[in-house]
Amino acid sequence: MKWSELFTSSIGKKWVMALTGIFLILFLVIHVGLNATIWANDGGKMFEAGAHFMGSNIVPRILEIGLMAGILLHIIQGLMLEFQNRSKRKKGYAVSMGTKGSRWYSLSMGLLGTLILLFLIMHLAHFWVPNRSNQGWLLGPEISLYDKMKEVFSVNWVVALYVLGCFSLAWHLLHGFQSAFRTMGVSNKKYLSLLNTVGIGFSVIVSLAFALMPVSFYLGWVK
């Protein structure tokens, strides 16, 4: 496959989806690890230290640009695949999940992806945009993201939307995790079984951790 076909052919689009998906999975590991420091219950000191490092150093800020590019590319290629497959086969983007057939979530990546996109926009509007705008979009002074979390997660319907967004993320990851490696050529049943187990564990643990964060603030588990 030629480099130009990465963005034009069906196989190329799936490769882009797989590569950007794995990149975003790695980001989730870092993001959930940093956010989990709220449970240190130290008034946000550990969390703020980590957030300050990520927001005030040039390397993480450069990587942030790559992250945004990866998110946009993942969304655009996903939409292109969705429309392409709908027009050709009258069904959404799906990768075979084995002899048991595709589960319902593998046929609903478009819907789940849309819900996650809306959740992402809300999340960025609550935290990333206010912080970066306060910095002048450079390396200026930051807002207290810990205090911002306490403010945002004091509203019950906002907490409910975040939990719903995390549920959508879990189902998206359940399909996307194994699908990415299948697209990249992993076909050995032993490895696929291992990837399926790791994927389920990752999807549940990461999404549950994210969902518990707003709940923890709302219920006063962290202060």
C-alpha positions as CSV (number, residue, x, y, z in Angstrom):
1,M,0.0,0.0,0.0
2,K,1.3,3.4,-1.0
3,W,1.5,6.3,1.5
4,S,-1.1,8.3,-0.5
5,E,-3.6,5.4,-0.1
6,L,-3.6,5.9,3.7
7,F,-6.1,8.6,3.3
8,T,-7.9,7.4,0.2
9,S,-8.4,3.6,0.3
10,S,-10.6,1.8,2.7
11,I,-7.7,-0.2,4.1
12,G,-5.6,2.9,4.4
13,K,-8.4,4.7,6.4
14,K,-8.6,1.7,8.7
15,W,-4.9,1.8,9.3
16,V,-5.1,5.5,10.2
17,M,-8.0,4.7,12.5
18,A,-5.9,1.9,14.1
19,L,-2.7,3.9,14.6
20,T,-4.5,7.0,15.9
21,G,-6.6,4.8,18.1
22,I,-3.6,3.2,19.7
23,F,-2.0,6.7,20.2
24,L,-5.2,7.9,21.9
25,I,-5.2,4.7,24.1
26,L,-1.7,5.6,25.3
27,F,-3.0,9.2,26.1
28,L,-5.8,7.7,28.1
29,V,-3.3,5.8,30.3
30,I,-1.4,9.1,31.0
31,H,-4.6,11.1,31.5
32,V,-6.3,8.6,33.9
33,G,-3.0,8.2,35.8
34,L,-2.7,12.0,36.4
35,N,-6.3,12.4,37.3
36,A,-6.3,9.5,39.7
37,T,-4.0,11.6,42.0
38,I,-7.2,13.4,43.2
39,W,-7.8,10.3,45.4
40,A,-4.6,11.2,47.3
41,N,-7.1,13.5,49.1
42,D,-4.3,16.0,49.8
43,G,-6.4,19.0,48.7
44,G,-5.3,18.6,45.1
45,K,-1.5,19.2,45.7
46,M,-0.3,16.1,43.8
47,F,-2.8,16.7,41.0
48,E,-1.9,20.4,40.7
49,A,1.8,19.5,40.5
50,G,1.2,17.1,37.7
51,A,-1.2,19.5,35.9
52,H,1.4,22.3,36.2
53,F,4.1,20.2,34.7
54,M,1.9,19.2,31.8
55,G,0.7,22.8,31.2
56,S,3.9,24.8,31.7
57,N,6.6,22.7,29.9
58,I,7.2,23.0,26.2
59,V,7.5,19.2,25.4
60,P,4.0,18.2,26.8
61,R,2.6,21.3,25.0
62,I,4.1,20.2,21.7
63,L,2.7,16.7,22.3
64,E,-0.6,18.3,23.0
65,I,-0.7,19.6,19.4
66,G,0.0,16.0,18.2
67,L,-2.8,14.8,20.4
68,M,-5.3,17.3,19.0
69,A,-4.2,16.3,15.5
70,G,-4.6,12.6,16.3
71,I,-8.1,13.2,17.7
72,L,-9.2,15.2,14.6
73,L,-7.7,12.6,12.2
74,H,-9.4,9.7,14.1
75,I,-12.7,11.5,13.9
76,I,-12.4,12.5,10.3
77,Q,-11.3,9.0,9.1
78,G,-14.0,7.4,11.2
79,L,-16.7,9.6,9.6
80,M,-15.3,8.9,6.1
81,L,-15.4,5.1,6.8
82,E,-18.9,5.3,8.2
83,F,-20.2,7.2,5.2
84,Q,-18.3,5.0,2.8
85,N,-19.5,1.7,4.3
86,R,-23.1,2.9,4.6
87,S,-23.2,3.9,0.9
88,K,-21.6,0.5,-0.2
89,R,-23.1,-2.0,2.2
90,K,-25.9,-0.1,4.0
91,K,-24.2,-0.7,7.4
92,G,-21.7,1.0,9.6
93,Y,-18.0,0.5,10.2
94,A,-17.4,-2.9,11.7
95,V,-14.6,-5.5,12.0
96,S,-15.4,-9.1,12.5
97,M,-15.1,-10.2,16.1
98,G,-14.7,-13.9,15.3
99,T,-17.0,-16.9,14.9
100,K,-19.5,-15.4,17.3
101,G,-20.1,-12.5,14.8
102,S,-20.0,-8.8,15.4
103,R,-21.4,-7.7,18.7
104,W,-23.9,-4.8,18.7
105,Y,-21.2,-2.3,19.7
106,S,-19.1,-3.1,16.7
107,L,-22.0,-2.1,14.6
108,S,-22.6,1.2,16.5
109,M,-19.2,2.8,16.3
110,G,-20.7,5.8,14.5
111,L,-23.3,6.4,17.2
112,L,-20.8,5.8,20.1
113,G,-18.2,7.9,18.4
114,T,-20.7,10.8,18.1
115,L,-21.6,10.6,21.8
116,I,-17.9,10.6,22.7
117,L,-17.3,13.6,20.4
118,L,-20.0,15.6,22.2
119,F,-18.6,14.5,25.6
120,L,-15.1,15.6,24.4
121,I,-16.4,19.0,23.4
122,M,-18.0,19.5,26.8
123,H,-14.9,18.3,28.6
124,L,-12.6,20.7,26.6
125,A,-15.0,23.5,27.2
126,H,-15.0,22.9,31.0
127,F,-11.3,22.5,31.5
128,W,-8.9,22.8,28.5
129,V,-10.3,26.0,26.9
130,P,-10.5,28.1,30.2
131,N,-7.0,27.0,31.2
132,R,-5.3,27.6,27.9
133,S,-7.1,30.9,27.4
134,N,-6.0,32.0,30.8
135,Q,-2.4,31.2,29.7
136,G,-2.9,33.3,26.6
137,W,-2.5,29.9,24.7
138,L,1.2,30.0,25.5
139,L,2.9,29.2,28.8
140,G,1.4,31.8,31.0
141,P,-0.2,31.4,34.5
142,E,-2.7,28.5,34.8
143,I,-6.0,28.3,36.6
144,S,-6.5,25.8,39.4
145,L,-7.8,22.8,37.6
146,Y,-8.6,21.1,40.9
147,D,-10.8,23.9,42.0
148,K,-12.4,23.9,38.5
149,M,-13.2,20.2,38.9
150,K,-14.8,20.9,42.2
151,E,-16.9,23.6,40.6
152,V,-17.9,21.7,37.5
153,F,-18.7,18.4,39.4
154,S,-20.9,20.1,41.9
155,V,-23.8,20.1,39.4
156,N,-25.7,16.8,39.3
157,W,-26.7,16.8,35.6
158,V,-23.1,17.6,34.6
159,V,-21.9,14.6,36.6
160,A,-24.6,12.4,35.0
161,L,-23.5,13.5,31.5
162,Y,-19.8,12.7,32.4
163,V,-20.8,9.2,33.6
164,L,-22.8,8.6,30.4
165,G,-19.8,9.8,28.4
166,C,-17.5,7.4,30.2
167,F,-20.0,4.5,29.5
168,S,-19.9,5.4,25.8
169,L,-16.1,5.4,26.0
170,A,-16.1,1.9,27.5
171,W,-18.2,0.4,24.7
172,H,-16.2,2.2,22.1
173,L,-12.9,0.9,23.5
174,L,-14.3,-2.7,23.8
175,H,-14.5,-2.8,20.1
176,G,-11.7,-0.4,19.1
177,F,-9.0,-1.9,21.2
178,Q,-9.0,-5.3,19.5
179,S,-10.1,-3.9,16.2
180,A,-7.0,-1.7,16.0
181,F,-4.6,-4.7,16.4
182,R,-6.7,-6.8,13.9
183,T,-6.4,-4.1,11.3
184,M,-2.6,-4.1,11.9
185,G,-2.4,-7.8,11.1
186,V,-2.7,-9.6,14.4
187,S,-4.6,-12.8,13.5
188,N,-3.1,-15.5,15.8
189,K,-5.9,-16.8,18.0
190,K,-3.7,-17.0,21.1
191,Y,-2.7,-13.3,20.7
192,L,-6.3,-12.3,19.9
193,S,-7.6,-14.0,23.0
194,L,-4.9,-12.2,25.1
195,L,-5.7,-8.8,23.4
196,N,-9.4,-9.4,24.0
197,T,-8.8,-10.0,27.7
198,V,-6.5,-7.0,28.0
199,G,-8.9,-4.9,26.0
200,I,-11.9,-5.7,28.2
201,G,-9.8,-5.0,31.4
202,F,-8.5,-1.7,30.0
203,S,-11.9,-0.5,28.8
204,V,-13.6,-1.3,32.1
205,I,-10.9,-0.1,34.4
206,V,-10.1,3.2,32.6
207,S,-13.7,4.1,31.9
208,L,-14.8,3.3,35.5
209,A,-11.9,5.4,36.9
210,F,-12.9,8.3,34.7
211,A,-16.6,8.0,35.7
212,L,-15.7,7.8,39.4
213,M,-13.9,11.1,39.3
214,P,-16.9,13.4,38.9
215,V,-18.9,11.2,41.3
216,S,-16.1,11.4,43.9
217,F,-16.3,15.2,43.8
218,Y,-20.1,15.4,43.8
219,L,-20.4,13.0,46.8
220,G,-17.6,14.6,48.7
221,W,-15.3,11.6,48.7
222,V,-12.4,14.0,47.7
223,K,-12.2,17.6,49.0
